[in-house]
Amino acid sequence: MSDVNTETQASKTFNAEAFAMNIARAMETSGQALAAYLKPRETGEVMDKPPSEIGEMVKTFTKVAEYWLTDRERAEQLQTKMAMAYLDLWGCAMRRMAGEQAKPAIEPSPRDKRFKDPEWKSNQFFDFVLQLYLLTAQWAQELVKNAEGVDPHTRKKAEFYVQQITNAISPSNFVLTNPEVLRETLASNGDNLVRGMKMLAEDIEAGRGTLRIRQSDPSNLVVGVNMATTPGKVIFQNELMQLIQYTPTTETVLRTPLLIVPPWINKFYILDLKPEKSYIKWCVDQGITVFVISWVNPDKELGKKTFDDYMKEGPLTAMDVIEKVSGEMKVHTAGYCVGGTLLASTLAWLAEKRRQRVTSATFFAAQVDFTHAGDLLVFVDEDQISTLEREMEERGVLEGSKMAMAFNMLRSNDLIWSYVVSNYLKGQQPSSFDLLHWNSDATRMPAANHSYYLRNCYLENRLSSGSMVLDNTLLDLSKVKVPVYNLATREDHIAPADSVLYGSQFFGGPVRYVLSGSGHIAGVVNPPAAGKYQYWTNDNVKDVTLADWMKNATEHKGSWWPDWLQWLEGIDPERVPARAVGSEEMPPIEDAPGSYVKVRA
């Protein structure tokens, strides 16, 4: 994932004395890492207890093991299959040692970045270790896949846990079994390990006793300085959010303003990274009056804030403020990820109350139905949610690091282990990458709000079924009649494209479903000037699978942003003179991006 500097200051010849000295220094520094780990435990700042995930993993694997171990013949077949695979590998290795050409027993996927180094194939030792690992991983995966009688949710969890374990034990993650790292270690006389252990100690200290893997160099990435720099002002704030209005750059603007509701799981500046990537800046430059909610990074005192509170003190309050500032009773709205789920719930609440406050709704990779909710369903069942609720009750919030780790685990090779190898084994500082810096800038979540969201959306799927109650109001998405632009991304692990498509049918008004190339972030944050990716359109969103939808979809090169703007202007093209930021009644409080977004977990 990261664009790391692969140059080293390695010596050209091996120096045994320097190597021994560096190994000693690395061991000394690893002691500092251990001390950084132990210190908060000795002071009582951190109270260690076994992670709940360990117990869940044991329970899951026990159910799979019961199938194989309760039948002696099945168990013997399992052992025989693994033994035969290992014998084939041994025979292949012997033929290669004898100078013969031998077809590998198994090969890595061409897309697997871990094994790109040529020496994985050219060196017999590394080739053997690689194939041994791949065969073992394949056997473990088939163990789960072929276990009959295991319910689908348990099987999905088992597949996920097996993937995490096999990713962790990959030979690419260890010095002596990674040819690239071993070469670097010998070439630099072990200096890479000294640098790596120093970073390890720093990252454990930064995480206050927990490893916080750095994915990006933060030195040139400061919110309000290098990112989130679109000019604007905070014009209102309450306990849960600051409302930002951005300074116009055009003489005229669309009459109807745009209110963006970002996720509270992450910070809003994903839509305002560097200027050339900023969706917010692009909207302002197209002549749109943009308002954005910047959610608070809550502490324990806000732990009892509910989903109701987030709706009332978030989008509903923002609409009232926008009316006072602009004079417009109705707004265009856009919601990203869980911000989109909150927006859809708000629209259903408004519809039930017969309040006309919204002209259109745009959803970025957001779900309203969770039948096909993807990999995150691994973490959702009654036992896991109950355990999480007990943990949140103690602290009042869910720590942002816990949610960040869950997202990283969905792509652990790219977002965890590649950085373990690059940072701590190769000793390479990650480059300054705004997207990954944002990814590590995690936020906490109030216990009451997060529990409601997990139960009503992921566990019980109440929003689309019409059984979700918000502020004592039964929600019905079919009563939402405003035009909807529903954006999905093709490689999304968090809001899968088929889930977003399926959710489109629950709205009562016209829906334009658009599928963008790439994933949950890059598929959304794709400025037209970059000329990257593509998007697909097809007017049919009723009773159709994603595969069938794609068969009749039209592909368009580049960004979906201009398509969205054309759709928005088609709804309400009237323009008015550009508006000043704030008003006498709502004077600016501080410069954008405000203070709430700068609070780090």
N, C-alpha and C positions, 0 to 999 in steps of 0.2 A: 504493500500500500504506500509506504513512505518513499520519498525521493531522497535516499540517503547518499552521502558522499562516500564512495567506495575507495577513495585514495587513502593510503596509509603512509605513515612515516617509518615504514619498516626498514630494518637493516637488510642489505642484500646478502649478507653471509650470516650463518648461525653463530651466535656467541654464547657458549655454554655458561660462562660466568654471569653474563647479563640475563640470560634466561632464568638461571637459578635465583638471581636477585629479584627479578620481576615476579616469579612465582611466589617468593616469600612476601613481596609487597602485596600481591593479590590476596594471599591468605590473610595478611594483616588487615587489609581493607574489608575482606569478607567478615572479619571479626567485628569491624565497625558496623557492618550491615546487621549482624546478629544483635549487637548492642542497641541499635536503633529499633530493632524489633522488640527487644525485651524491656527497654526503658519504660514505655507507657504501661506495660503490664506490671512492672514493679511498683509504679506509682499509683496503680489502680485506675488510670485513665481508660485502659482497655481491659475488659474482663473476658478472658478466653472461654469459649464453650464450643463444643463440636458444631459445625455448621449444619443447619437443618437439611441442607441438600444431601449431606452424607447419609443420613437416615433414609431419606427419600430414595436415594440411589440403591441402597441396600435392599429396601423393600421391593423396588422394581426388579432388580436382578434376581431376587429370590423367586419371584413369580415365573421368570423365564427359566431359571434353573430347575424349578419343580417339574416342568415339562420334560426336560432331558434326563433328569436323575431318577424319576419315578419309574422309568422303564429301562431295565438293564440292557436290552438289545439296542435301544436308541442311544444310550450312553456309549456303548461299544462302537456303534457306527460313527458316532461323533469323533471319538478318539482315533478310529481307523482313518477317517477322512483327513484329519489334521496330520497324522503320521505319514500318510501317503504323499501329502503335499510337501512335507519337509524332506521326504526321501527323494522326490523329484528334484527339489532344489539342490540337495546334496549331490545327486548325480550330475546335474547341470554344472555345478561348481567343479566337480572332479574332471569333467570333460574339458572345461576351460583351462584348468591347471595343466592338463595334458597337451594343450595347444590346439584342441579341436574347437570348431565353431559350434556353439550350443545356444539354442533358442531359450530365452529367459523363461522361467516358470511363471512369472508375472511381471508386468511392467506398470509404472505409475501413469496416471492420466497425463496427457500432453499439457493440460491446463494447471497441473500441480507445480507451483513455483518453488516448492521446497527442494526439488531434485533436479534443477536445471543445470547444475554444475556438471561438466562433461565427465569428471572423475567418478561420479556415481555409476557410470557404465564402464569406463575404461579401466578402473582399478578393481581387481577381483574381490578384494576385501570389502570395499564399500558396496559393490554390486551385490555381494552375498548378504550383507547386513540389510540393504534396502529390500531385497526380495523376501528375506525372512520377516521383516517388519510388515510388508504389504500382504503376505500370506496370512500372517497372524491377524492383521486388521480385518482382512476379508473373512476369515473364519469366524471372528467375533461378530461381525455384522450379520453373517448368515445364521449364526446361532440365534439371534433375535428374530430375523426375518422368517425363519422356518419353524419357530416355536408355535405350534398350533394351540388354539384355545385361549390365547392371550388377548384380552380386550384391546381395541384399537388405541386407546389413550395410553395404556401401559406399554404397548409396543412402541408407540411414538416416543415416550419417555426413555425407554430402554435404548432405542436407536440413537437418541440424542446423547445419553450418557456414554454409550460405547464410542460415539464419535469424539466426545471430549477426551476420553481416556486414551484412545488411539492417537489423537492429535498430540497429546501431552508426551507420550512415550516415543514419538518419532525420533529416529536416529539423527535427524537434522537439528535436534534441540540440544545436542551434547557435543562437547569439544572433540572427543576422541573418535566420534562416529560421524562427524560432518567434515568432509574433505576441505571445503572452503575455509571453515573456521580453523581447522588443523594447520592448513597452509599459512593462514594469517598469523597464527600463534607462533609457528616456527620462524616465519619471516621477520616478525617484529620482536622476536625473543621474549614473547609473552607480554609485551606492553599492552596489547589489546585487552588482556584479562585484567590488568591493573586499572585501565580506564573503565572497563565494564563493571568491576566490583565497586569502583568509586561511584558510578552512576546508580548501581543497585542500592548502596547505602543511602545516597541522596534521595532516591525514590521511596525507600521505606520510611525515611525520616519525614519526607513531605507528606506521606500518607499516615503519619502519626502511629507507626507500628504496623501498618498494612501496606503492602506493595502497591504503589500507584504508578503503573508503567507509563513512562512519558512517550507519547506518540508524536509529539511535535516539539520543536525548540521554541519556548515561549518568549525568548528575548526580543523578538521583533513583532510580537503579536499582542497588542494591548487594546482592549475594547475601548472605543472612543478615540483611539490614536491611529491604529493600523486597520482596525475592523470597526463596523458599526459607525461609520463616519458620515453617513448621509445627513446633511444639515436639517435640524428640526428642534422642537422644544417639547418638554414634558409639560402638558397643560392641565393635568389632573392626576391625583393619586389617592389611593385608599390603602387599606391593609393588604389587599391582595394584588393590586396592580398599579402601574403607572401608565397613563395614556399619552402616547407621543403623537404629535402632529408634525408632518414634515414640510419644510419650506418649499413653496412652488418654484419651478424653474421655467415655466411657460407663462405667456400672457393670459391665456385662457385655460380653463380646466373643465372637465366633465361636471355637470351640475350635481350629480349624485356622488358623494364621497365614498371611499372604500375603507372599510374597517377590517383589519387582519387580526384573527384570533390564533396565535401560535400555540403550540403545546406547552404545558407547564412542566412536562417531563424534561424538556430542554429549554434553552434560552432562545429568544426571538431572533437573535442576530444571525441565525442560519440564513435568514432572508436578507441580511445586510452585511455580508462578509466584506471582502475588499470591493471597492467601487465597481470594478469591471465585472464582478459576480453578483452584484446586489440587485435582487428582484425589487426591493423597495425603491432604490434610486431609479431603476428603469421605469417603474410605474409613475413616479413623480415626473420624470422626463417625458412621459407620454401625455402629460396633462391630467393626471389624476390627483385629487386631494386625498392623501394617504394618512390614515390613523392606524396605529399599531398598539396592541396591548403588550406591555412588558410585565410578565408575572413576577411576583416577589419570590425570593428564594426562602421559603418559610422555615421558621424555627419551631421549637416545641410549643411556644405560646399560640401558634396558629394551627396546632395539630387537630383541633376539633372543627376546622373549617370544612364544610361539606361540598358536595357537588352542587347543591342548591346555591350555596354561597358563591361558588365560582361563577355560576350563571348570573346571579343578581349583581354581584360586585364586579363582574367581568364584562361580558358583552352587553348586558342590559344597561348597566351604568354607562358604559362607553357610548351607547346609542343616545342616551339622554344628554351627555356632554357634547357630542357631535352636533346634536340639534341646537343646543345653546350657542355653539361656536359658529356653525355654518347656516343655521336657519332651516336646514333640511330635516324633515321628519323621517325620511327613509334613506337607507344606505345600501350600497353593495357590500357583501361580506365575503370573507375568505377564511377558511380554517385549515390548519395543517395538522395531520396526524390526530392525536387525541384532542387537539384544539378543534379539529373538524367534527369529532364526535360530540364535543360540547356545543359547537355551533348548531349541529343538526338537532340536538336536544332542545336548544334554545328556540330554534325555528318552530319545532313542534309545540313547544310551550306557548309561543306567541300565537300560533294558529288556533290553539285551543282557547286562548283568551281573546281571539279575534282582534289582535292588535297588528296593524299594518306598519311595520317598521323597516322591512327589508325589501329591496328591489330585486336582488339576485343573490345566489349563494354559490361560491366556488369552494371545492374541497380538494386539497392536495394530499394524496396518499392517506386518505382517512376512511375509516370503516364505520358503518351504521349497523351492519349485520356481521356477526362473528362466527358464523357456521364454518367458514373456510379461513379462519384467522391466522393460519400459518404456524411457524415455529414457536411463537410465544405461548401457544396453547400447552406446550410442554410444562410450563410453570403454573398452570391453572387447573386445580381441582380442589375439592372441599378441604382435604387434609393440608395441602400446601398453603391455601389462602388462610385457613385458620391459624396455622403456624406463623405466617407472616403477620397476621393481625395481632397475635400475642407479642411479637417482637416490636411492632410499631406502637403498641399500647405503652410499652416501657419508655420509648423515646419520644412519642408524640408524632414522629415523622419517619418516613422511609428515607434512609440516607441515599443521596444521589449516587454514591459509588456502587451501591448494590444494584441499582437499576442499570447503571452504565456497564457493569460487569455482565449482566444478563444479556444486554444488547451485543456486547463484544463476543460473548460465547456463541452467539448465532453464527459468527464468522471467526472462530478462534484462531485459525491458521493465519488469517490476514491481520486481525486486530489484536492478537495476544502474542502468539508464538513467534511471528516474524520479528516483533520488537524485542522479545527476549533474546533471540539470536543476534539481531543487529546491535542492540544496546549493550547487553551484558556479556556476550561472547565475543563479538567483533569489536566492541568498545567504540561504536560509531554514534556520534550525536545525531539524533533525528533532525531533519531539516525543518524550517519554519513553514508549516502547512496550516492555513487558516481553518480548513474544514476539520482536520483532526484536532486542532486546538479547541475548537467549539465542541467536538465530540467528548473531550475530556473535561469540559467545563460543566460538570453535572449539577443538577438541582435536587433539592429534597422535595418530598411530597407529603402533605398533611395526611395523617393516618385515616381520618374519617373520609376524606375525599377519595383517597386511593382505594380503600376498602369498597366503597360504593361502586367505583368504576370497575374494579375487577369482578365483583359479584354480578352487577346488573348488565355488564357488557360481555365480558369474556366467559363467565361461568354460566349465567342464566339467559344471556342473549335477549334481554327484555326490550331493547329499543325498537328493533325491527318487528318484534311480535306484538307490539302495542300494549305491553303490560308494564312498562317502565313508568314509575311515579316520581315526578320531580316537583318540589314545592307544592305537594298535595294535589298535583295535576297529572292525570293519566295522559301519556304522550302517544300521538298517532301520526306517524310520518306521512301517511297518505293525505293528511290535511295540509301538508306543506306544498303550496301551489306555485311558489316562486320558481323561475328558471334556475336550473342547477348545471354547473360545469363541474363534472366529476372526473378528476385526473387520477389515473393510476400509473404505476411504473412497472415495467415488465419484469425486473429482477428483484422485486421488493420481497424481503423476508419478514417484514413487520406488518405491512398492509398488502397482502398479496393481490395481484391484479384481478384474479378471479373473484376474490372476496369483495373488492370494490365494485366490480361489475355486477355481482349478485345483489349488492346493496342498492344499486341504482333503481331497481324496480319498486322499491318501497316508497319513493317520493311520489306525491300526487300531481306534480307539474312536469313540464318538459325537462328532460335530462340529456345533456350532451356528455357522453362518456368518451374520454380521450385517453389513449394508452401511450405513455412516453417510454423511450428507450432508457436503459440503465436502471438504477435502483432507487431506494427510498429517499436519498438525498440528491445524488447527481442527476437523477431523472427530473427532479423538481427545480433545482438550482442549475439551470442550463440556459445562460444568456444567449440571445441570438447571435451576437458578435463572435461567439466561440465556434459556431458552425459545427457543433458536435451532436451526435445521436440522431434521433428521428422520433416521430410520433405517428400514431395511427388513429383514424377516425372511422366510425361506422354508426349510423343513426339508430340501428337496432339494438336496444338494451333489454328487451323483454323476453324472458324465457329462452335465453341463449347461453351456451357455455362459452368460455373464453376462446377455446379452440375453434368453435364455429364462428364466433364473432370475428376472429382473425382472418378466416377464409375470405370474408367479404369486405375486410377493412382496407382503406386506402392509406398507403404509407406516404408520409411527408418528411423530407429531409430537414434537419435542424431543430430549432427550439419550438416548443408549443406556445411560448409567450405571445407571439403576434396573433396566433389563432384565438387565444383567449381574449386579447384586446379587441379583436374584430367582433367576437361574440358579445363582449361587454358593451361596446359602442352600439351594437345592433339592438340592444335592449333599451338604452336611453342615451342617444347621441347628443342631447342638448349640452351646450357649453356656456360657461359664465366667466366673468373676469376672475383671475386668480385670487384666492383668498389669503388674507394675512393669517399668520399663525396666532392662535389664541384669540381672546377678545377681552373687553373690559371686565366682563363677568368671569372669564376664565383666563387670567393673565398667565404667561409662561412661568413655570416654577424653576426649571433648570434646562440646560442644553441636553439634546439627545446625545447619547442613548439613555441618559438618566442614571440614577444611582442604584436602582433595584437590580439591574442586569450585572452590575459589577461585584455583587456579593457572591463570593465563591464558597462552595460547600467545604 
